[in-house]
Amino acid sequence: MSQGKRINNAREGIERTKLYPIDQAVKLVRERAKAKFDETVEIAMNLGVDPKHADQMVRGVVNLPNGTGRTLKVAVFARGPKADEAKAAGADIVGADELVNEVMGGKIEFDRCIATPDMMGLVGRLGKVLGPRGLMPNPRVGTVTMDVAAAVKASKGGAVEFRVEKAGIIQGTVGKASFDDGKLVENIKAFVDAVSKAKPSGAKGNYIQRVAISSTMGPGVKVELASVAPTTV
């Protein structure tokens, strides 16, 4: 079957302009996840913000109650007892100067990066390498911390960072198509709630404007806001 025909088949039964209650939207997405791999379920949120203004930037982290369905490789920049603590918590890569040199040389074999505050003078040199990949440690999302064990466990357990893009859109992972409907609904509601709580001071008018979900290869399904954010902000 050609890709175009497969996409058209997947779109059947979905009204492009209709807003579906979250339970129904999840069901439609899962029914259409027909790839030979376990597709990722993603969320896209249109926000009433202009991130060019500092007081309208939206950024944060959410701990999905049912995890992401994916095992992340976590790197920790730390020395001494904190390095030992990170290893004991399950960090995949732990280091200091030598790890900085590896990353500067282009060796980036991790999905998430954590650092202790005392390491940020060193890690700051990696801004141009890690920043564009969304991997730079940041205290606002809990990845610059002395509690490296908790940060590693959160990253391994389903912590997802989010950050608004230029057009006022936030995108994120909320699970796998193999999750049952209830687990996906819980994860989606947790994601929307976290974005809602991260509402910046400069946001005016309707903050959360549109929400849609999709699987990796499937069509987008628009979600009724009241079914994910009962007190629409």
MOWOVEN-V514889 format. One record per residue. N is the residue number from 1. RES is the residue in one letter. PSI is psi in whole degrees, 0 to 359 (NA if undefined). Layout:
{{N/RES/PSI} {N/RES/PSI}}
This chain:
{{1/M/132} {2/S/158} {3/Q/320} {4/G/318} {5/K/321} {6/R/318} {7/I/317} {8/N/320} {9/N/320} {10/A/329} {11/R/342} {12/E/134} {13/G/358} {14/I/121} {15/E/123} {16/R/329} {17/T/353} {18/K/143} {19/L/121} {20/Y/141} {21/P/148} {22/I/320} {23/D/317} {24/Q/321} {25/A/316} {26/V/317} {27/K/316} {28/L/318} {29/V/313} {30/R/322} {31/E/334} {32/R/3} {33/A/84} {34/K/9} {35/A/166} {36/K/1} {37/F/168} {38/D/101} {39/E/146} {40/T/140} {41/V/129} {42/E/154} {43/I/145} {44/A/130} {45/M/126} {46/N/122} {47/L/151} {48/G/60} {49/V/158} {50/D/99} {51/P/356} {52/K/336} {53/H/131} {54/A/325} {55/D/9} {56/Q/13} {57/M/136} {58/V/122} {59/R/144} {60/G/193} {61/V/146} {62/V/136} {63/N/104} {64/L/128} {65/P/333} {66/N/18} {67/G/179} {68/T/346} {69/G/6} {70/R/138} {71/T/116} {72/L/146} {73/K/123} {74/V/130} {75/A/142} {76/V/128} {77/F/110} {78/A/162} {79/R/161} {80/G/224} {81/P/326} {82/K/327} {83/A/318} {84/D/320} {85/E/318} {86/A/317} {87/K/317} {88/A/331} {89/A/352} {90/G/14} {91/A/142} {92/D/326} {93/I/130} {94/V/133} {95/G/184} {96/A/249} {97/D/316} {98/E/326} {99/L/321} {100/V/315} {101/N/321} {102/E/314} {103/V/320} {104/M/333} {105/G/2} {106/G/4} {107/K/99} {108/I/96} {109/E/47} {110/F/160} {111/D/344} {112/R/147} {113/C/131} {114/I/148} {115/A/148} {116/T/152} {117/P/323} {118/D/346} {119/M/352} {120/M/336} {121/G/323} {122/L/314} {123/V/333} {124/G/333} {125/R/346} {126/L/7} {127/G/317} {128/K/338} {129/V/312} {130/L/328} {131/G/306} {132/P/338} {133/R/359} {134/G/25} {135/L/356} {136/M/127} {137/P/143} {138/N/128} {139/P/334} {140/R/336} {141/V/15} {142/G/17} {143/T/1} {144/V/107} {145/T/154} {146/M/340} {147/D/68} {148/V/329} {149/A/314} {150/A/321} {151/A/319} {152/V/314} {153/K/321} {154/A/317} {155/S/320} {156/K/333} {157/G/355} {158/G/21} {159/A/129} {160/V/124} {161/E/149} {162/F/150} {163/R/132} {164/V/139} {165/E/177} {166/K/319} {167/A/10} {168/G/25} {169/I/138} {170/I/133} {171/Q/148} {172/G/164} {173/T/136} {174/V/13} {175/G/197} {176/K/156} {177/A/339} {178/S/346} {179/F/151} {180/D/165} {181/D/314} {182/G/319} {183/K/321} {184/L/318} {185/V/315} {186/E/315} {187/N/317} {188/I/316} {189/K/322} {190/A/320} {191/F/311} {192/V/319} {193/D/318} {194/A/319} {195/V/321} {196/S/316} {197/K/341} {198/A/14} {199/K/123} {200/P/161} {201/S/332} {202/G/359} {203/A/131} {204/K/151} {205/G/208} {206/N/122} {207/Y/299} {208/I/114} {209/Q/317} {210/R/147} {211/V/135} {212/A/152} {213/I/156} {214/S/165} {215/S/170} {216/T/313} {217/M/2} {218/G/170} {219/P/159} {220/G/146} {221/V/123} {222/K/140} {223/V/138} {224/E/121} {225/L/319} {226/A/339} {227/S/347} {228/V/334} {229/A/82} {230/P/324} {231/T/83} {232/T/129} {233/V/NA}}
